[in-house]
Amino acid sequence: MELVAIILVIAAVAAAEVLIFGKYALKGIYYSASVNKAEVYEGETLELTEVVENRRFVALPWIKTELSASRWLAFSRKDSAAQTSGGDNTFIPGVFSLKPRSKCTRVRKIRCMKRGVFSFDDTVVTATDMLGLVRVSRGFKVGISITVLPVGADGENAVLSFNEPVGEILVRRFINEDPFMIAGSREYTGREPLNRINWKYTAVTGKLMAMNNEFTTSRNTLILMNMQRKGVVPITSADIRDTEAFIKLSVRLMWESIDSGCGFAFATNGGNANGTATGFVKTAEQCEGVLRMLAQLSDSCSFDFGSFLNALNYGSFTDVIILTPYIDDEMALFAKELESRDKAAVFYTTGNIPENTDAQILHARKFSYTFNTGYAEGTQ
């Protein structure tokens, strides 16, 4: 009889524990997360800080958190229990034990592997009682966004142009002469200011001579990126590896333009239905704004590249650089048309360079790359 009574008491206690724990287990439990940097470059590391707080007077021996993150955010190897969801996300678990009126803080290191805008939307917190009879879960909103800016391509095969002029270039005629570009001297007519008199040639010739100046203009580059796959109807996006490689090459060309004192603009037929384009860029701050745009650029494409080329205005540019997975006859004709307008067209391609075109018109260079499409490995 006593044994039965003991069993009944234990069963009653267990039932009460299950009911009470199931109702109140996560009341007074708070979860928060933050990052030390909201914007980083590819390959850089940031810190994610998780805080679980128990504001009750009852201990919780076992609490598990499960954070959803992009597979391109590589957590450290000590988080070896990370499980892939089968898509672009992974679930990063954490286990805590909380005393009454206490909190636990965990700092995780994350390496950002790929450009993009990534977010931690929510975390699932699960608590289990001491007997392991009941498990209670609750979702917490996190709302963290991380912008990963692209970095430039490595290697010597990414250069600004083949003929390498930088800064000002000579033109046949412009609005005003360049006072710093001297090309000999001419006889003084009386219309030139006195500071334009060339005293050296005046002494040699015995009559007043003025400096003869050239007309120049600044070199401005238009960087075009083709995100269309060749020969597919309806229009389909190019291979993601080509797109990511061209974005890296674009970034390198942009910084080379800024470092050389040249302005540039960027445009692509992808991202939006009508393509994506920037304004004219001449400063490092403006270039960083373009990098933020590239971080958000999707790999979708529905705008034919030939139509895209015809829709652009090339009047203010001296060079046009085209990054494309292929070169077709339409692009070769486009290069010839630009050449007739005294504009240089340079192609970078991951495909084959046509052999039956005029090499003096079609300046093309093969661009190679390595790009990891697998899951990001954790850091040490």
C-alpha positions in Angstrom: 0.0 0.0 0.0 2.8 2.3 0.9 4.5 1.6 -2.4 1.4 2.4 -4.3 1.1 5.6 -2.4 4.7 6.6 -3.2 4.1 5.8 -6.8 0.9 8.0 -6.9 2.8 10.8 -5.2 5.6 10.6 -7.6 3.2 10.5 -10.5 1.3 13.5 -9.1 4.5 15.5 -8.6 5.6 14.6 -12.2 2.3 15.6 -13.6 2.3 18.9 -11.7 5.9 19.5 -12.8 5.0 18.9 -16.4 2.0 21.2 -16.3 3.8 24.0 -14.5 6.9 23.7 -16.5 5.0 23.6 -19.8 3.1 26.8 -18.9 5.9 28.9 -17.2 9.2 27.5 -18.5 10.0 30.3 -20.8 8.3 33.1 -18.9 11.0 35.5 -17.8 13.5 34.2 -20.3 14.9 36.8 -22.7 17.2 36.4 -25.7 19.1 39.1 -27.6 21.8 39.2 -30.2 24.0 41.9 -31.7 27.0 42.2 -34.1 30.0 44.5 -33.6 30.0 45.5 -37.3 27.0 45.9 -39.7 29.1 46.4 -42.8 32.2 44.4 -43.7 34.2 43.4 -46.8 34.3 39.9 -48.2 36.7 37.7 -46.2 36.5 39.9 -43.0 35.5 38.6 -39.6 32.9 40.0 -37.3 31.6 39.0 -33.8 28.0 37.9 -33.0 27.1 38.3 -29.3 24.2 36.2 -27.9 22.7 36.9 -24.5 20.2 34.6 -22.7 18.8 36.0 -19.5 16.8 34.2 -16.8 14.9 36.8 -14.7 13.1 34.2 -12.6 14.0 32.7 -9.2 14.0 29.2 -10.7 17.0 27.6 -12.4 16.9 26.3 -15.9 19.3 23.4 -16.2 19.1 23.1 -20.0 18.3 25.7 -22.7 19.0 25.3 -26.4 19.1 28.1 -28.9 19.0 27.6 -32.7 20.0 30.5 -34.8 19.2 30.6 -38.6 22.0 32.0 -40.7 23.2 32.1 -44.4 25.6 29.4 -45.4 27.9 32.2 -46.6 28.5 33.3 -43.0 31.1 30.9 -41.8 31.0 30.2 -38.0 34.1 29.0 -36.1 34.9 25.3 -36.1 34.0 25.0 -32.4 30.4 25.4 -33.5 30.8 22.0 -35.2 27.2 21.0 -34.5 26.0 23.4 -37.2 23.5 21.7 -39.4 22.7 22.6 -43.0 19.0 23.1 -43.8 19.5 21.9 -47.4 19.1 25.4 -48.9 21.1 28.6 -48.4 20.7 28.6 -44.6 22.3 26.8 -41.7 21.1 26.3 -38.1 23.7 27.2 -35.5 22.8 25.6 -32.1 23.9 26.7 -28.6 23.3 25.1 -25.2 23.1 27.1 -22.0 22.5 26.4 -18.3 21.0 29.3 -16.3 20.9 29.8 -12.5 18.1 31.9 -11.0 18.3 35.6 -11.8 21.3 35.2 -14.1 22.4 35.6 -17.7 24.8 33.9 -20.1 26.7 35.6 -22.9 28.3 33.8 -25.8 30.5 35.5 -28.5 30.8 33.8 -31.9 33.2 34.7 -34.6 31.8 34.8 -38.2 33.8 35.1 -41.4 31.8 36.7 -44.3 32.5 34.6 -47.4 30.5 36.2 -50.1 29.1 39.7 -51.0 25.4 40.2 -50.2 23.0 41.4 -47.5 22.4 38.8 -44.9 20.1 38.8 -41.9 19.5 36.9 -38.7 15.7 37.0 -38.5 14.8 34.8 -35.6 16.1 32.3 -33.0 14.2 29.4 -31.5 14.8 28.9 -27.8 14.0 25.5 -26.3 13.9 24.6 -22.6 13.7 21.1 -21.0 12.8 20.2 -17.5 15.1 18.3 -15.1 13.3 15.0 -15.7 13.3 15.4 -19.5 9.6 14.9 -19.6 8.6 18.1 -21.4 10.2 20.4 -23.9 8.9 24.0 -24.6 10.0 26.2 -27.5 9.6 29.8 -28.3 10.7 32.1 -31.2 12.6 35.4 -30.6 12.9 38.1 -33.2 16.5 39.1 -33.8 16.4 41.5 -36.7 20.1 41.8 -37.5 21.3 42.8 -41.0 24.8 42.5 -42.3 26.0 44.0 -45.5 29.1 42.3 -47.1 30.8 44.5 -49.7 32.5 42.9 -52.7 36.3 43.0 -53.0 38.3 43.4 -56.2 39.6 40.5 -58.2 43.2 39.3 -57.7 45.7 38.6 -60.4 47.6 40.6 -63.0 45.0 39.9 -65.8 42.7 42.6 -64.5 44.0 46.0 -65.8 42.2 49.2 -66.6 43.0 49.1 -70.3 45.4 47.9 -72.9 46.9 51.2 -73.9 47.1 52.4 -70.2 46.6 56.2 -70.5 45.5 57.8 -67.3 44.4 61.2 -66.2 44.0 63.7 -69.1 44.2 62.6 -72.7 44.7 64.7 -75.9 41.7 65.4 -78.1 41.3 67.3 -81.4 39.3 70.2 -80.0 37.7 71.2 -76.7 36.3 74.3 -75.1 39.5 75.7 -73.6 43.2 74.9 -74.0 44.9 73.0 -71.2 47.5 75.5 -69.7 49.6 72.6 -68.3 49.9 70.8 -71.6 52.5 72.6 -73.7 53.3 71.7 -77.3 55.8 74.2 -78.5 55.3 77.9 -79.1 53.8 80.3 -81.6 54.3 84.0 -82.4 52.6 86.3 -80.0 49.5 88.0 -81.4 48.6 90.3 -78.6 45.5 88.4 -77.6 47.3 86.0 -75.3 47.7 87.0 -71.6 51.2 87.9 -70.5 51.6 84.8 -68.4 51.5 82.8 -71.6 54.6 84.4 -73.1 57.4 81.9 -73.6 60.4 83.9 -72.7 62.9 81.2 -73.6 61.7 81.1 -77.2 61.4 84.8 -77.2 65.1 85.1 -76.5 66.0 82.5 -79.1 63.9 84.1 -81.9 64.3 87.7 -81.0 60.5 88.3 -81.1 57.7 87.7 -78.6 56.6 84.1 -78.6 53.5 82.6 -76.8 53.2 79.0 -75.5 51.1 76.7 -77.7 48.8 74.5 -75.6 47.0 71.3 -76.4 43.3 70.5 -75.9 42.7 67.8 -73.3 39.8 66.1 -71.6 39.6 63.8 -68.6 39.5 60.1 -69.2 36.1 58.7 -68.1 35.3 55.0 -68.1 32.0 53.2 -68.5 32.0 49.6 -67.0 29.3 47.4 -68.4 28.5 43.9 -67.1 26.6 41.4 -69.1 24.5 39.0 -66.8 22.8 37.2 -69.7 23.4 33.6 -70.7 24.3 33.1 -74.3 21.8 31.5 -76.7 19.0 30.8 -74.3 15.4 31.8 -74.9 13.7 33.3 -72.9 16.5 35.4 -71.5 18.3 33.6 -68.7 20.8 34.7 -66.1 24.4 33.8 -66.7 26.3 31.3 -64.6 26.5 32.6 -61.0 30.3 32.0 -61.1 30.7 34.3 -64.1 28.5 37.0 -62.4 30.5 36.9 -59.1 33.8 36.9 -61.0 32.7 40.0 -63.1 31.5 41.8 -59.9 35.0 41.3 -58.4 36.6 42.5 -61.6 34.3 45.5 -61.7 35.3 46.4 -58.2 39.0 46.3 -59.1 38.5 48.4 -62.2 36.5 50.9 -60.2 39.3 51.4 -57.6 41.9 51.6 -60.4 39.9 54.4 -62.0 39.7 56.3 -58.7 43.4 55.8 -57.9 44.3 57.0 -61.4 42.2 60.2 -61.1 39.6 59.0 -63.6 35.9 59.0 -63.3 33.7 56.0 -64.0 30.1 54.8 -64.2 28.8 51.2 -63.9 25.8 49.6 -65.6 24.5 46.1 -66.0 21.5 44.5 -67.7 20.7 42.4 -64.5 19.3 43.1 -61.1 16.1 44.9 -62.3 13.8 44.5 -65.3 15.4 47.6 -66.9 18.9 46.9 -65.7 20.9 48.7 -63.0 23.1 51.7 -63.4 25.0 54.2 -61.3 25.7 57.9 -61.7 29.1 59.3 -62.5 31.7 58.4 -59.8 34.9 60.3 -59.0 35.6 59.9 -55.3 36.3 57.0 -52.9 33.1 57.8 -50.9 31.0 57.5 -54.1 32.7 54.3 -55.0 31.8 52.8 -51.7 28.2 53.6 -52.5 28.5 51.6 -55.7 29.9 48.7 -53.6 26.8 48.8 -51.4 24.6 48.6 -54.6 26.7 45.6 -55.8 26.2 43.9 -52.4 22.4 44.1 -53.0 22.5 43.2 -56.7 20.6 40.0 -57.4 21.7 37.5 -60.1 18.5 37.8 -62.1 18.5 39.0 -65.7 15.6 39.7 -68.1 17.1 42.5 -70.3 18.7 41.5 -73.6 22.3 42.8 -73.6 22.2 44.0 -77.2 19.1 46.2 -76.4 20.8 47.3 -73.2 23.9 48.5 -75.2 21.7 50.5 -77.6 19.8 52.2 -74.7 22.9 53.7 -73.1 24.4 57.2 -73.7 28.2 57.1 -74.3 28.7 60.8 -75.0 30.7 61.6 -71.8 32.9 58.5 -71.8 36.3 57.9 -73.4 36.6 54.2 -72.6 34.0 51.4 -72.5 34.9 48.2 -70.6 32.6 45.3 -71.2 32.6 42.2 -68.9 30.7 39.4 -70.6 30.6 35.6 -70.5 30.6 35.6 -74.3 31.4 37.8 -77.3 29.1 37.6 -80.3 28.9 39.4 -83.7 26.6 42.1 -82.3 29.2 43.1 -79.7 31.9 43.2 -82.3 29.8 45.6 -84.4 29.3 47.7 -81.3 33.0 47.9 -80.7 33.5 49.0 -84.3 30.9 51.7 -83.9 32.6 53.0 -80.7 35.9 53.0 -82.5 34.5 55.3 -85.2 33.5 57.7 -82.5 37.1 57.8 -81.0 36.1 55.7 -78.0 38.0 52.7 -76.9 36.1 49.4 -76.2 37.7 46.7 -74.2 36.2 43.3 -73.5 36.9 40.9 -70.6 35.3 37.5 -71.2 35.2 34.1 -69.5 34.3 32.5 -72.9 36.1 32.2 -76.2 37.4 35.2 -78.1 36.2 35.2 -81.8 39.1 34.5 -84.2 37.5 36.0 -87.3 37.3 39.6 -86.1 39.7 42.6 -86.5 42.0 42.5 -83.5 42.6 46.3 -83.9 38.9 46.9 -83.3 38.0 44.1 -80.9 40.3 44.5 -77.9 39.5 41.4 -75.9 41.1 39.6 -73.0 40.4 36.2 -71.5 39.5 36.4 -67.8 40.0 33.4 -65.6 38.7 33.0 -62.0 38.2 30.6 -59.1 34.9 30.7 -57.2 33.8 28.3 -54.5 30.1 27.3 -55.0 30.2 24.9 -52.1 29.3 25.6 -48.5 31.5 27.9 -46.6 33.9 26.2 -44.2 34.2 27.5 -40.7 37.1 29.5 -39.4 39.5 28.4 -36.6 
